[in-house]
Amino acid sequence: MANGLRIDETMLPLLRCPASYQKLRLATADELARVNDSIAQKRLTTVGGDQVQEPLEAALVRDDGTLLYPVVDGIARLIVDDGIKLPGDLTLSASSGSDGSNGAAQ
């Protein structure tokens, strides 16, 4: 189990954002720390409009870095309304991922 996610690592490349169908990747520990700091500051809301209250144990980041999906009790919640919107100063670029393989220039 990597980063609290109960999924075979070979399955991770198959996961997609349910809203945009972009690839998803695991958030790094540093990214989770930044996101959890923003949650503590009450800066983050879900796509459904709810304020995010609880810190994340793990998350899946959309390829464009503007949305992430929480992992709760080791299970990814890939529900559009549960996606957490990331403000511009917190956008997680694909190149900040653990392997950097998705960091294409735009």
N, C-alpha and C positions, 0 to 999 in steps of 0.2 A: 504494500500500500504506500504510494508516494504522495506526500503532502496531504495526508488524510483522505485521499480519494480511493474508494474501493473499486478499482477497475484494473484489468490487465493492461499493462503498458502498451501492448500491441493494439488495443482497441482505441486508445486515445486519439490517434490520427483520424479515426472514423467519425468522431463526434463533431457536430456542427451546431452553430447558433440556430435556435428554432425560428428566429425572426429574419435573419439575413442569409443563413446557410454558410456563413464564413466559418473557417476552421477555428477550433478552440485549443488552448494550451493551458497547462497548469500555471498558476501564478507562482512566482518565486517567493521565498521567505521575505526578501526586501520589499517586494511589491505588496505582499500581504500586510507588512508593517505599515507602509504608507497608507494603504486603504483603511486599516484599522484605526490609524490616527485620525483620518478624516471621519470615520464613523463616530469616534469619541467626540469629535468637534461638531457632530450633528450636521455634516455637510452633504451627506449622500442620501439619495432617494432611489427607490425602485422605479422601473418603467411604469408600474401600476400607481405610482404617486405616494407610496408609503415611505416614511423616513426609516432608514436602516438603523436599528437599535443595538443589535448584538454584533460583537466582533466576529470575524470569519476565521474558521480553522483552516480552510482551504478554499480555492476558487478556480474557476475556469475563465480565462480571459479570451474575449473575441479577438480575432486577428487584427482588427483595426484599433484595438486598445481602448475603445470608448465604452465598453460594456463588459461586465463580468457576471458570472453566475455563481451563486454560493454553493459550497459543498457543506451539507448538514448531516452530521453523524455518518460521514463517509460516503454520502450519496449526493451526486450532483443534482441540483434542482434546475433543470433545463425548461423552465416555464417562463415565457416571455415577460409576464408581469412581475416575476421575481428577479429579473435581471437588474443589476445595479448600474445606474448611469454614472459615468466618471466624468467630472468636469475637465475642461481643457488643461488645467495645471496638474491634473492627476492621470491624464491619459497614459496608458501603459503600452508603449510601442512594442511591436513584434520583436525588435532587435533587443529588447530588454529581457526576453525569455531566456531560459537556462541554456539553450543550445545556440541561440542566435540565428538559426537556420531560416527564420521567417522574416528577416530584416531587410527586405527589398527596398531599394530607394524609390521614391515617388517622383 
